[in-house]
């Protein structure tokens, strides 16, 4: 019986029944005895037609053995009867031949009875085909509100004919499989199911097309002929699926699946069918050409606690345990896999000490127990394993050096990757920065990075960061040693943790009181770094001591021969550095928000320096002439909000750097400075400015000598601050009259400390001068009543405006009038109004 069942499909069963039913009813009348010729001819034609129909049906699923033999014998008997019919015209033989034909048709009847018996045996042994098979797992009654909402949304997409292929993506452990499993089981109870079958296949990391084919075929009770090869199996599967209106759920997809090679009809060519796939990377959705993508997010706080409590059980209701349990739940940051794993691990543990230990381990990014590593860390590591190439993997690991919930500046991150050798150092600024952005987007699409809290920032989910630290310390591919202790509340560093082989070290955001030396150093209040401390990091490529109170460095800084980046941002008490000329490999120097009063000695010798940040150096009133101009490799120079104000030659004091010096920096791409515009620029300066990729300028004070040349300074400006500018009306009027087009590079405009009112006449432009403006900030504008005055003056439409800041504008009555030139601001996200006492309303709606 099992052998028969293995070779006879549903199609053959139905075909045999068809033969046994329809043909038998015809034969029953024939074999009673000799019949007139015209009756025999009529019955023969009918029998042949039935034979042909049956042959077509059987061709869909032909099998070896008994069925093939049965089909051959039936065909032979019909052919012989057909031949015998030719002799029936002879009157002397008519009766004898009539009986012969009847005998042959009687044999057909016998053969069909054999087929009927065969069909019955198959029908008895063949299981009933189910439209939907239940997938074991948590029931829908256990769902959180977030999952219920996601399930309802997905159900809606499944019901919508516009979407043939639906992609559900998100980070590992976020609940993608849980969602589609519940979707499958919900469809099982759906009385109005639109699909004849719902097929579930778990694909997993190492794609095996044959395995996927066999699982689909098994679900359909289709025995694929493996001897036909991959293409033959795909054809068989394709023909079978074309007979169904199917929903195919492909869970845990890691790479593109070629539906043609698989043998699955595409929804656009087979109406009524749909495909749902789950994956961790948006790139997989793109490769599969999904019609819609649904990104699954982590749970809301209340849902996370509900799920954690369900697995940890009643122990969390204890007044001694509850605060610790809530803290552990918060450490999971809404990731269901982490919540379930930690909840189950803590179930039944009634001692607060055990909960406190688990919390401390989580905060140190250490697996609480072997089970945590196996159930949580290793599944999430698969996302890391799927990243293409060693460099992308190391870029991901590098992000773990920053503290939890830390928004990482994208520009700073890309520069750090560069000096770490993770991006080609030979590329120019534009190329390597574009490469860095592409790497970041790749990590975001793989759910290993996400947008930070501020524009131009990214951050890691805390559980992903923990896994990253675990990978870096145990699975690092390039031999680089990591030491990450950021945000751990440390008060001292153990000397045992330090090693000369360390290349990446992070002690950010700690309460350090001691460094590993005989001397006690209050790190947050420290005045110096010891020689011994720096000697412990001879292999370092990057040293970041930002945000401390150090006042000076020892000369041992010069022993860091491999140092590529020295980051000292926000060391406000740092007033001086030792000579830097021996740091020949230094590429990035960040002295922003420090207390330095002049440029470090030996700076001009740093021929490999590519990025120099001196922004917000409030005490640096002097930049010596002939220093910055010798930095031949410099690509980024940031002196924004510095005390030093640049001037053109002839207006600057002796031995101070003038603006013309910057023209010596042939590789400079980004420039941020404060500038006094006293004279019209020379053509060479205008040409040099126009080749910059980004120019951020804070224009100070006077304007009277510029004539109509201000537009030349602003043609490449991405940021413009007009601070205490005399003749502001004349400046803006010149912009309107002399401009030949829009200032498309400008994204941020700040106007500060002016009593000019844009209501006092003037010539308004007919087109938007600032079409890409994203931020507008007005400070101490004492006469302006509405931003609409400025908007009308410059033709602003604010179609890309994201942020409006209005500070201390005492006459401001409303922000904007909406209805004429400005009807909507589709990208507006933030409105910040402070100290505007006469403000009556935000928007004035015109009829």
RARAMO-V885945 format. One line per field, one symbol per residue. burial: + if it has 16 or more other C-alpha atoms within 10 Angstrom, else -. A space follows every 10 residues. Layout:
burial: ???
This chain:
burial: ---++-++++ -+++++++++ --++-++--+ +--++-+--+ +-++--++-- +--+--++-- +++---+--+ +--++-++-- ++--+--+-- ---++-++++ +++++++++- ++++++-++- +++--+---- +++------+ --++-+++-+ +--+--++-- --++++++++ ++++++++++ ++++++++-- ---+++++++ +++-----++ -++++++-++ ++++-----+ -+++++++++ ++-+++++++ +++++-+--- +++++++--+ -+++++++++ +++++--+-+ --+++++++- --++++++++ ++--++---- ++++++-+++ ++++++++++ +++++++--- -+--++-++- -+++++++-- -++--++--+ +-++--+--- ++++++++++ ++++-+++-+ --++++++++ -++-----+- -++-++--++ -+++++++++ -+----++++ ++++++++++ +++--+---- ++++++++-+ -++------- -+++++++++ ++++++---- +++--+++++ ---+-+++++ ++++++++++ +++---++-+ ++++++++++ +++++++--+ ++++++++++ +++++++-++ --++++++++ ++++++++++ -++---++++ ++++++++++ ++++++++-- -----+++++ ++--++++++ ++++++++++ +---++-+++ -+++++++++ +++----+++ ++++++++++ ++++++-++- ++++++--+- -+++++++++ ++++--++-- ---++--+++ ++++++++++ ++++++++++ ++++++++++ ++++-+++++ ++++++++-- -+-----+-- --+--+--+- ---+---
